[in-house]
């Protein structure tokens, strides 16, 4: 159904919300993703939509955006019922949505990606055309350091996120929906985004910010709406709500508990005698900007070494070099004193490193196999290995809060957060000599994030050497014993975490500034 802003009669006395959800219900088979959801978003208002993974936040927004038609209830735009059947209709009505999964073409330049989405013109605008300059205006505001003529595939994940956001802003949308927009941004990029969101609201644009970060709420939200298990668990003015109160709504607690509302575990104690469990010597994968170059690191038994850096600065190459996916051009990796980087990996002698990769949906599961089969992937080449019984598989899925805990369900049908939890269940479900985690909490809610960190800390306490690649600076400072910074494929020596090491200092090193 198409809707035109002109349908809203001028001179209406009452101020109607930009968008209204009225008793919206959305089911997927036996699963009710949204259950009688009702709330409004006003023009010029920033609403933070929070909830655990699987709470129904993204699904609700997709009922507005024409992806999932609601099974019951109504969606209204400026007081008019709408039933968009595809995103193009929502976009024509002034609604834009930025998803966690980008819709960009890596082989084209930034300019061409923006030009293809520019309204009302052929996709090719020419480098000097008036429309081309218009398409780049928002990009210059949001990310002045991005070269419009750079091939998109050469950009970091955070930079690609900003290009995706620019596409939506170029549509002059009156309602902008942002799904976890700061998950892959540096502190400086996130601050620019917060400023832009506030500017949009000041211009009368309504903004829905789907997020799991309380810092996002504090930075720019006017109002908070919390969903839990498909229903509205609570709402309130952002300035009047404490972190603990928001977490209590998300988790279903009836009271606010003292201490850290995020529920993070304490940093584990280091063993009395350090033992170098995982050793990288001059690890090099090539000379490209995203390659690892001469990296030397030692991770002791029971230690958590955090690697901070802007996405695209060699983290993927480093991780794949450690686990043997990427061949080294120089250097070596040793585990418990034995070289593991120059031997052929035998299926019957699997590497004793737990590995949680970046983008687990693409790199950590076989989508068409069941949850039970994905849990067994490490032992699939060893037929005589003891495997879990169905009851044990169900218990494992329940323990790691994989929803739904159905062993026969195809892994590809899970949400992103539940795929993450499935991979973590497989990689930390038994003791490892080392554990490598790459952005393990990206896109996860507060509860799931705390659960991941508890598993990581438990692995360290059991004697694993933990190498943790992350952009969550506050969490690194809270849990890591040392932090090293990676930039342009090179790495600093690990700094011991002390009260004197600040977030600003680490952030400056990540972007090439002086601490």
N, C-alpha and C positions, 0 to 999 in steps of 0.2 A: 504494500500500500504506500503510495506516495503522499507526502505531506509538504505543503509549502508554508513558509513563515507568514505569507500574506493571508493565510486562512485565519490567523489570529486577528480578530477585529481590533482596529485602532480605537483608542479611547476607552477601553474597558476599565471600569472603575477598580475592580478587584485585581490585585497582583497575583497572577497564577504562577505556580512553580514552573521552572524550565522543563522538568521531567517528573513524573509521578509514577510510582509502582503501587498498584492497588490489588492486594491479595494474590500476588503472582505465585503460581505453582508450576514447577517443571520437574517432570519425571523422566528417568531413563530406565525402562523396565521396572524392576521392583525397587529401584533406588529413587528416592525423592530428593532431588538436589536443592530445590527451592520450595519452601512450604509456607504459603500464605504470607508472603513478604510485602510489606507496605512501608514506604517512606517517600519523601520529596527531596528534590534538589533545586534550589532557587538559582536564578541568574546571579552571577557575581559571587557565588558561594563555593568554597572548597570543602567537599565532604570526603573524609577519609573512611574508606570501607575496609574494615579489619575482620579477621577471623582465621581460624586454623585452616591448614590445607584441606580442601574438600568441604569447606563450610558453605560453599555455594556462591561465593562472591563473583568470580568470573562468569559463571553460568548465568547469574542474574543479569549482568551487563550484556551478555550475549542475547538474552531475550529482547533487549532493547535494540541491539545492533543488527537484528535480522538473521542471526545464525541459528538460534534455537527458539522456535515459536513457543510461547507459554501454553501449558495445558489448561490453565485456568487463570482467572484474574485479568487485569488490564494494565497496559502501559500507556501513559498519556504524555504527549509533548505539548507544552503550553496549553494544557486543558483539553486537548483533542486526542481521542483514542487513536492509537496507531497499531499496526500489525505488519511491520516490515518483514519481507520475505527474503531479503538479501542485503548485505552491507551497503551496496550502492544506493539503495533507497534511504537508509539511515544517513548516509553521507550527504545526499541531496537535501535532507531535512536539517543539515547543520550539525550532525553528530559525528565525531571522530573518535576512534579507539586505537590506542597503541598497545599491541599485545607483547607478551614476553617472547614469543617466537616471531622473528622479524620477517617481513615480506619484501626483502630486498634482493637485488641481483648482484652477486659478488663480482662478476666479470665486467660490469659496467662501472663508469665513474660515478662519483657522488652526484655530480651535476646531472647526469642522465637519469639516475634513480629518482632525483627530485623532479626532473622534467616530466617523466612518465606519469607522475601523480598530479601534475599541475592542472587545475580545472580548466576545461574549455579550450585547450590548444592541442595541436599535434604533439606527440611526445618529443620530437626533435626540435629544440628551440634555438640551437646555435649558440656558441659561446658568448657572443656579444649582443644577443637579442634582448629586447626590453623584458620579455617574459622570463628569460633566463635570469636576468638580474633580480626580478621579483621573487623567483623561486629560491634564490640564495639569501634573501634578506634575513629571514628567520634563522637560517643556519649561522650567519655571521653573528647574530645576537646570542645564540645558544652555545655555539662552539666555534669561536673565532680562529682556533688553531687548525681546523680541518681544511685541507686543500680541496676545493671543489673538483679539481681535475685528477685527484687520486682515485685509483681503482678501489672500489668499495671493499674488496676482499683483503686489501692490505691494512685496513683500519682495525683497531682494537674493538672488542665487543662493546665496550662503553661508547666508543665513537659511533659505531653502527647504531646503537640505541638512540643517540642524539639525531642521527640522520632520519631514522624512522619517526621520531617525534616531530622533526621538521616537516616531514611529509604531511602529517595530520594538521599541524598548525597552518600550513599553506592553504588548507581548505577553508580558512576563515570560519572554523566550526564555532557554534554557539554553546556546545557541550563537548568537553574533551574528557575521555576516559583513559586513564593511565594505569596499566596493569604492572605493578612492581617496577616502576621506572628507574629506581635508584639502585637496583640489585647489582648492576655492573658498572656503576659510575664511581669515579674518584671523588674524594671530598670536595675538591674544587668544582668538578662538574656538577655534583649534586647541589652545591650552593647556587650555581648559576640556574639550575633547573628550578630550585625553590623560588628564586627571584622572578623567573619567568611565570611560574604559576601564580604568584601574587600579582604580577602585572596583568595576566589574563583575567583574573577575578576583578581587578580594579576596572577593567574595560567591559565588565558585565558578562564575561564568559563563565558558565558553570563548569566546575571541574570535579570529577569523581576520581579519587586517588586510591586504588586498590594497593594495599601495602601490608607488610608484616613488620615494618620498622617503626618503632615508636618515635625515633628521631624525625621521620617524615611528618608525623602528626604534629609534633611540637614546632616544626619549622614553618608550616604553611597552612594547616587545616583550620577551618572555622568550626566544623562540627564532626563528630565521630559517630559512625553507625557500625555496630559490631554484630556479625552473624555467627551463629553456632549451630551446626548440624542442620543447615538449611533454613533456619528461622532467625528473626531479629532477636538478639540477646540483650540489646540495650543501645541507647543513643544518649548523646549529651554534647554540650559545648566543649570544644577541645581545650580551651583555656581553663575550664573548671574541672577537668578530669585528670586524675593522677595516673601514672604508669601502672601502679598496682591495681587500680580500679579497672583499667582497660584489660589488663591481663586476666583479672578475675572474671570479667564478662566473657572473654574468649575461652577460658578453661572451664567455666561453669561453677566456679567457687562461689559459695554463699557469703564468704567473708574475705577481707583483704588480709593476707599474711604478711608478716614482717620480713625484713631482709630484701635481697635482690629479687624484684618481681619476675625477672627473666628465668630464675631457677637454675642458673649456671652452677656447675660443680666447682669446688675449689681446685686451684692448681695443684697437681700431685707433687709430693715430695720427691726429690731426686735421690737415687741410690747413693749410699755413702761413698762408694768407690766408682768413679766413672769408667765405663767400658765402651769403646767406639764400636757400636753395633752396625751402623750404616755409614759408609765412607765414600765420598765422591772426590776423585782426584782429577783435576783439569778436564772435567767433562765438557766435550765440545761436540755439537751436532752439525755445525756448518757456519756460514758467515752471514746469512740473511738476518734482517732485523729481529725476526722472531726465533732465531736459533739460540741455543745455549752456547756460551763461549767461555771456555776456561774456568768452569765452576768447580771450586773446591769447598767441600763442606764435610763436617763430621756431626753425626747425630748419635748421641750416646744412648745406651740401653736405659729405658724409662724416661727419656727426655722428649719434650715437645719442642721442635724447632719450627717456628713460623716463618713463612716466606711471604712478604708483602710486596705488592707491585701492581701497576696498572695492567689490566688484561692486555695480552698481546706482546708482552715484553720478554717472552721466552719461557713462560711457565709451562705451557703445553709440551714444548721440546724437552724441558728439564724432567717433567714427570714421565714422559714416554721413554726417555733415556734410562731413567732409574729402573723401570719395570721391564725393559728389554724390547719395547715396541719399536723404538727408533734406534737406528744404528749410529754408533759414535764414530766421528772422524778422528777423535783424539781422546785420550784419558781412559778412565776405567771406573767402575762402580763395584764396591766390595760390600758383602753382607756377612757379618760375623767372621771377617778375616779372609773370606774366599771371593775371588773375582767372579762376578755374575754377568758382566757386560760383554764378554767375549766368548761365551759358550753357547752352543745350540740348546735351546730350552726343550727338554724332553717332557712329553705329556705326562709320563709316569713319575716325573720328579719336578713337580710344579714349584715355582718360585714362592718362597715363604714370605711374600710381601702382600699384605692386603692393599687393594688399590681401588679407591673411589674416584673415578675420572670426572673431568669436566664434561657437562652435558651427558649425564648417564643414560638418557633416553636414546641417544645416538651411539654412545660408546660403551654402555655398561650392561645392556640387556639384549635378548633376542625377542623382539616384540611379539612374534607369532607363537612362541612357546609359553607354556603355563608358568605361573609363579613358582610352582614346585620345581619345574625343570630349570628355571633361571637360578634358583637357589643352589641347584646341584651342578651348575656349569663348571665349577672348579674341578670336580671329580668325574666329569663325563667321559674322559678318556681312560679312566681306571675302573673297569666294570666290577672288579672285586671289592672296591671300596665300600664300606658300610654307608648306606644312604638312610635318610630319615624316613620314618613311617609317616603316612598321611597325617596322623594325629600330631606328630612332632612338627611337621611343616606348618600346620594350622597354628600350633602354639608359638612357633617362631614368628610367624606373620603377626600374631596378636601381640607378642612381646615387643616387636618393633613398630607396632601401630600402623601396619600396612593395611589400608582400607580399600575394598573389603578384604578380609583375610580368607580368601577363597583359593585354595591351592590349584584348582583347575582353571582359574581365570587366566586369559591371555595377558601377558605383562604389558603389551602395547595399549591395553584399554585403561590403564591406570592414569591418574593425574600425574603431573610432573613431580610434585612433592612425594607422592607414594612410590613412584619409580625410584626416587632418591633413597627412600627408606628401604626399599627392597634390595638395592645394591649394597647399602650399608649393612643390612642384615647378613648378606652373603659374605662380605669382606671382613666383618668383625665378629662373625658368629663363632669362630674358633680362634685359638691363640695364634698370633703371627709374630715372626721375628721383627718385622717392621710394618708400619702402616703409613701409606701415602694417601693423603686426602687433598683433592683439588676442588676448591670452592664448594665444600660439602654442604653448606647451608644455604646456597643461593636459591632464593624463592621460597624458602621454608618459613613457616610461621614460628612464633615464639616457642611454643611447646615442642614442636619437632626439632627446632634448633637446639634447645636445651638437651633433648634426648640424644642428638648426634654428639654433642660435646661430652655428655656422660659416657658414651661408648668410646670416644677418643681417649678420655682420661682413664677409663678402665683399662684400655689397651696399654697405655703407658705404665700404669701401676703393675700390670702383669709382665712388664719387661720389654715391651715393644719399643723400638725407636720410631718416633712419630714425626713425619715430615708433613707439615700442614700449610698448603698454599691457599691464601685467602686475601680478600680486600676488606674484611671486617676488622678495621684497626682496633676498635674498642675491645672486641673479643680476643684478638691476638694479644693485646696488652694484659688482658685478664687471665688468660690461660697458658700462653706459651712461656717457656723458660728463657728462650732467646728468640730474637727476631732478626732476620736478614732481609734486605731489600734487593729486589731484582729489577734491573732497568737495562733495556737494550741488550738483553741476553747475558748481562754480567751481574755479579752479585757481590754485595758487601759482606764482610765478616759478620757473624751473628752477634748482635748486641744483647747482653744480659738484660732482662726486663727488670727494671728498678723503678721506684717512684719518680726518678728524674727523667725517664724516657717518656716523652709525651706523644700524643696523637699527631700534633702539628709537626714534630720533628720527623716522624716516620713518613707522614704525608709529603713533606718537602723533599725527602730523599726519593720517594716514588716518582715525583715529577721533575726531578733534576735540579731542584733548588737547594739552597743551603739550609741545614737544620737549625 
